[in-house]
């Protein structure tokens, strides 16, 4: 049978076999798994290594003039928040630092579980804020 009349299906299995099960395909799978593992380890590390203050320490700081900042979304904030808290979602924090006043003033940050408040603390400290306290999740109040 001339080449032009050969059934097209004969080439498909060769292409499919070449794409799957190759060394390159297995390497890409391993790289993706390694990246996912790195992300998971990073998130767990951030979640459990953050230095947090207790709810009672947060109460004391706020009673003595510290600013209380809720870094959850506006929707989460409207669903319930700590009285007197200023809502600055973590995504907006970089652009709204001017609302926090003096960089040496005391600030207590919180979120839902503690991940975003830990990020907020690091972000504020990297921008010169010196008295930032992470309470973690709102449930600690």
TORKOLTI-231977 format. One record per atom (N, C-alpha, C): y negated, z, x negated. Coordinates in steps of 0.2 Angstrom, whole numbers, plus 5000, padded with zeros to 4 digits. Example, Ala and Ser with C-alpha at 12.3 -4.5 7.8 and 13.67 -1.06 7.14 Angstrom:
<dokols>
502850394934502250394938501650394934501150354936500550364932500050394936
</dokols>
This chain:
<dokols>
500650004996500050005000499450004995498949964997498349954993497950024993497550044988497250104988496750114994496450064996495950065002496350075009496950065009497350075015497750145015497750175010498050245009497850285014498250325018497950375023497450425019496950445022496450485020496750555019497250575023497550645022497850655015498050605012498350625005497850655000497250645001496750674996496550744998496550755005496350825007496750885004497450885004497750935001497550944994497450894990497350904983496650934982496150914986495450944986495551024988495851034994495951104996496351144991496851124988497151154983496751174977496351124975495851134969495351184970495151194976494551234978494851304979495451314982495751384983496251404978496251464976496751484971496651464964496051444962495951424955495651484952495651484945495451534941494651554943494251494944493551504946493551544953493951524958493951554964494051624964494551644960494751714959494251754955493851724950493351754947492751774951492651724956492051734960492251794965492851794968493051844972492951914969493151914962493151984958492452004957491951954956491251964955490951994961491151964967490851984973491052064975491752074973491952144974491652194970491552174964491152214959490452234961490152174963489452194966489452234972489852224976489952274982490052344980490552354975490652414973490052454969489652414966489052434962488552464968488452424973488052434978488252504982488852504983489152564986489052634982489152624976489052684971488352704971487952654970487152664970486952704976487152684982486952714988487252784989487852794987488152864987487752904982487652874976487252914971486652934973486252894976485552904978485552964984486052954988486152994994486253074992486753074987486953144985486653174979486253144975485953174969485153184970484953164976484253184977484053254977483553274974483353354974482953364981483253404985482853414991482653484992482153494996481953564998482253585004482353645006482653675012482153665017482353665024481953665029481453725029481653785027481153835027480653825022480853795016480353785011479853735013480053685017479653635020479153665025479453705029478953745034478453775030478553815025478053855021477553805018477853755015477353705012476853675017477153655023476753625028476253685031476453745032476053795034475453805029475553795023475053805018474653745016474753695021474253635020474553575017475253575016475553505014475553455019475553395017475553335022476253325024476453315030477153305032477153225034477553195030477653115031478353095033478353065039478953035042479052965040479552945036479552875033480052835037480252855043480652825048480252765051480652725054480252665058479852695064479352655066478952675072479352695078479852655079480352665085480752735084480952745078481252815077480752865078480152865075479652915076479452925083479452865087479252875094479752915098480452905096480952935099481053015098480553035094480553105092480453125085479953165083479753185077479553255076479353275070479153345069478353345071478153395075477453395076477053395070476553355070476053355065476253305059476753275060476953225055476553155055476453125050476153065049476653015048476752965052477252915052477052855048477352845042477252785037477952765036478152715039478852685038478952665030479452675028479652665020479452595018479452545023479352475021478552465020478152515023477452505023477152555018477552595015477252655011476852625005477052575002476652544996475952534998475852505004475252475006474852535009475052585011474752635015474652705011474752705004474652765000473952795001473452755002472852785003472752835008473152825013473152875019473352945017473652955011473953015009473453065005472853035004472353075001472453084993472253144991472253154983473053154981473053124975473753114972474053184970473653234969473853304967474053344973473953324979474053354985474753364987474953414990475653424992475853384998476453344997476753305002477453325003477653325010478353335011478553275015479153235013479353175016480053195019480153155025480853165028480953095031481553085033481853025037482353045041482853005043483453025047483953055043484153025038484753055034484653075027484053055024483853075017483853015012484152965014484052905009483352875009483052865014482352835014481852885011481952955013481453005010481553005002482153005000482253004992481952944989481952884993481652824990480852834990480652864996479952874996479652924991480052974990479853024984479752984978480252944976480252914969479652864969479552824975478952784975478352814974478252864978477552904977477452934970478052964967477952994961477852934956478152874956477952824952477252794953476952814958476252794959475752844958475952904954475552954952475453014957475853014962475853074966476253134963475953194962476353244958476653294962476453304968476753364972477153334978477653294977478053264982478753304983478853324989479453364991479853324996480553314994480953274999481353335003481253335009481653375014482253345016482353275015482953245017482953225025483453235028483453215035483053265040482853235046482453275050482853335053483453335053483853385055483853455051483553445045483453505041482853545043482453525047481853555049482053625052
</dokols>
